[in-house]
Amino acid sequence: MALIIADRVQETTTVTGTGTATLLGAVTGFQSFSAIGDGNSTYYTIAGQSGSEWEVGIGTYTASGTTLARTTVIASSNSGSLVTFSAGTKNVFCTLPAERATTFGRSLISSIVFGY
């Protein structure tokens, strides 16, 4: 399906190991991954609340069971590989990975918008 990027999407999960993350509902003030749409992919971050385990990648959202399959790892606390998450609550949210951000034309845009 499509790669979807959405703002203010954040849920929690208690995923352990390297498997698919079951999403537990939107964090207060955020929308759920249902904004991505069933079968679509998105950039995600999973971050353990202890701060030491984290993973950035491309995942596929499934509405049935509200899961996020961790299909491609872009960066992680495990040297760029899937993180074997330990027990505990993690935050999972949509993000735009730095290496996927486009900065082409930044100086042209800056000069037009800011006059320099």
C-alpha positions as MATLAB code, in Angstrom:
seq = 'MALIIADRVQETTTVTGTGTATLLGAVTGFQSFSAIGDGNSTYYTIAGQSGSEWEVGIGTYTASGTTLARTTVIASSNSGSLVTFSAGTKNVFCTLPAERATTFGRSLISSIVFGY';
ca = [
       0.000    0.000    0.000;
       1.078    3.630    0.504;
       3.698    5.288    2.697;
       1.717    7.711    4.889;
       3.146   10.448    7.104;
       0.844   11.912    9.742;
       1.347   14.455   12.515;
       0.742   13.891   16.215;
       0.386   10.105   16.094;
       1.560    8.419   19.291;
       0.548    5.296   21.161;
       2.109    2.995   23.720;
       3.136   -0.645   23.412;
       4.591   -3.339   25.619;
       6.278   -5.193   22.759;
       9.156   -7.447   23.807;
      11.738   -9.052   21.580;
      11.846   -8.267   17.858;
       8.230   -8.976   16.957;
       5.261   -6.947   15.812;
       4.132   -4.237   18.244;
       0.570   -4.394   19.531;
      -0.592   -0.796   19.952;
      -2.383    0.002   23.210;
      -4.137    3.251   22.361;
      -3.356    6.881   21.718;
      -1.429    8.909   24.262;
      -3.514   11.818   25.617;
      -3.435   14.708   23.144;
      -2.396   12.519   20.190;
      -4.197   10.514   17.537;
      -3.863    6.765   17.080;
      -2.129    4.919   14.250;
      -5.544    4.448   12.650;
      -4.720    7.821   11.009;
      -2.206    5.887    8.879;
      -4.853    3.555    7.486;
      -5.080   -0.216    7.427;
      -2.288   -1.865    5.426;
      -0.320    1.362    4.934;
       3.268    1.963    6.003;
       4.770    4.831    7.959;
       8.016    5.954    9.508;
       8.006    5.153   13.226;
      10.045    5.396   16.389;
       9.721    2.995   19.295;
      11.424    4.315   22.416;
      11.619    2.551   25.737;
      10.608    4.875   28.555;
      13.920    4.098   30.270;
      15.630    5.843   27.337;
      18.207    3.187   26.459;
      16.280    1.171   23.841;
      15.063    2.844   20.648;
      14.362    2.039   17.023;
      13.496    4.134   13.960;
      12.120    2.434   10.883;
       9.319    1.792    8.453;
       6.389   -0.167    9.805;
       3.100   -1.458    8.441;
      -0.085   -0.707   10.391;
      -2.837   -3.326   10.630;
      -6.218   -2.253   12.000;
      -7.224   -5.796   12.962;
      -5.437   -6.286   16.267;
      -4.054   -2.733   16.025;
      -0.478   -3.726   15.295;
       2.612   -2.185   13.761;
       4.914   -4.629   11.963;
       8.534   -3.485   12.175;
       9.475   -4.123    8.549;
      12.590   -1.986    7.926;
      15.010   -0.607   10.510;
      16.684    2.692    9.576;
      18.527    3.353   12.858;
      18.495    1.874   16.345;
      20.221    1.456   19.661;
      21.200   -1.994   18.336;
      23.620   -0.709   15.679;
      20.891   -0.287   13.053;
      19.289   -3.706   13.580;
      15.980   -4.713   15.126;
      16.040   -4.042   18.858;
      15.260   -6.928   21.169;
      13.057   -4.859   23.458;
      12.933   -5.745   27.128;
       9.742   -5.720   29.208;
       8.081   -2.413   29.980;
       6.072    0.315   28.318;
       7.393    2.028   25.206;
       6.193    5.023   23.245;
       5.632    4.433   19.535;
       5.076    7.413   17.260;
       5.245    8.618   13.669;
       8.406   10.486   12.795;
      10.408   11.657    9.810;
      13.884   10.105   10.062;
      16.713   12.591    9.584;
      18.295   10.536    6.821;
      15.013   10.614    4.870;
      14.482   14.386    5.241;
      15.019   16.485    2.139;
      17.034   19.665    2.482;
      17.376   20.376   -1.236;
      16.798   24.040   -1.959;
      17.022   25.040    1.685;
      19.227   28.056    0.977;
      16.954   29.147   -1.883;
      13.882   28.901    0.348;
      15.653   30.714    3.179;
      16.614   33.553    0.866;
      13.056   33.868   -0.462;
      11.350   33.661    2.927;
      13.867   35.472    5.104;
      15.600   37.712    2.558;
      19.082   36.237    2.886;
];
